[in-house]
Amino acid sequence: MNKFGRVVLVAVLAALLPVLLFCLNSAAAQITVSQPDPVDYLVAVGDDLWTIGARLGVSSYDIAVSNHLELSQPLQVGQHLVLPAPISSHIVLEGESLWSIAKQNGISVSALIQANQVTNPDQLNVGQRLYLPDQPINRSKVSLLHTGFAFQWPIMGEITSTYGQRRNDFHTGIDIAADKGKPIAAAAAGTVVFTGWSNGYGQAVKIVHGDGYETLYAHTSKILVSTGQQVGKGQIIADVGSTGNSTGPHLHFEVRLNGKAENPLYYLPSSTLASNY
């Protein structure tokens, strides 16, 4: 290419540069991250912020903040709540089933059943709203000792009910049998965010530990800490009881990560009591 040709090429490129920059900026402006809209939730019998969060895989704290509520504030049947992202929902159409909806949305049928407390998986109503939670975290059996954040057993005893599906519902923790009045220890240091009656949980204590971790201690006979109190790992927080939906003295213990119920056995030190689980 001669000198004249090079000059012409440079001039053309200089003239086109503003147009190219305008196109690139316009394209960039159109690239946005899609965020799910908030979802309306109608409070049912037995609901509280903790149980709703556990079923739907969102933080009870985030639900409280989104609705300007206190964590311990009781809910009224029929009350409308705004569920924060990432919860989304699906309106059932003619001919759809739990299986087709789960496949369409890339979630498991069991997660769909748990989130919506479905009693008859074969019967859906056209127009029914189903909540679509994030999938539970699938982990191998590990201890948080490997992450620098370790829990201890809140009480030692026979595990009478494990985490997972149970007939018509999903058990979001483990049950540890113990005599009434036996002391329950905090599994890790943290801040007590709830003490008191919590529907099926009976007298319960909830502790936030940081890094997204929370623990729940349910069916207690006596609570020995108060909301807002800082507790240390191993500190006695309550006594074993059988309050709420309980058939005998035991501790129902839950571990949650970012509002999602996890298998507590993934996060507790190895124990002969848990060796079969």
Steps between C-alpha positions, in 0.01 A plus 500: 500500500642840400520806722178648360309175569620488857389857558155423363469188720595694813246769415222243450580326829506833683158584358356160598643494853224714663235280336667182628529641853134602496393149393716335767366728773141439388554122506661517843209705632260226391692226686342475844502230766155351528372504857181318602220725619387473863235231552185533709446235769175435690559390860342162585424326829822413685718744305763722658798676347734214590288219353424697182870572450594135558250370245574755230874523543521869594625670814234566762687823570466611136124430510470705819693793350298490176177525699618736778446232765683383810636143483291401803181672377206256466330474163127500427334239279418671169770763545687596181880491503747610235760230442837643395698369202615238403157342559288475185167334438306310234127507424374149418364463145266240355671162465801583718628278781753538778742295295466713185523825697807378690671395175407827328654705780803281566412407858419170669148377568586456869610867524172605338298283739688631804469867403126478437401241765333291231297217656386337174767522227253364242247778548573858394246773429514714188591852609671378818820685592806287571815646655829407333781495757870467428622142513645381832878493510626152420805426714699200605507434875752752632565697815522877511840447661621498139362850438621661821150508649416203722186396684486271801222263596237696698418184694600135476241228461340258255399650166136397472417685177738611227491788252298441182165389361260339748175365357292814437753764603867591502696489825729804500723390787592206720329381819724401790334310787581615852337517844284799579704775666834395353702814408534606136819678390548754222663323205716806431547856621248751372209732570160379620241639257189323628375344822146387567212308350524417129195294401597136438849562637361580845738692724795573272831686483656629177861616475680683218870409474625711209606398147134420428469227766207466740397226744164412654433314826136392534253330740686631806343501846685808626688777319803640682603783263330808361467660156802715414731318741849398388575136579818298488556159345389237751304747715180352643204668333198281586377172649361202308123477490206385291316821411330561165446208261695240693433144610759493778802681645764573237689780328413593144819661364536686171790655311428755230729664250368822343152405614505149354464198724800268473570155637651570846706182479704663223617761750551311825811309613492125437308306761422132553138609547500630143711226345202338327385824341 
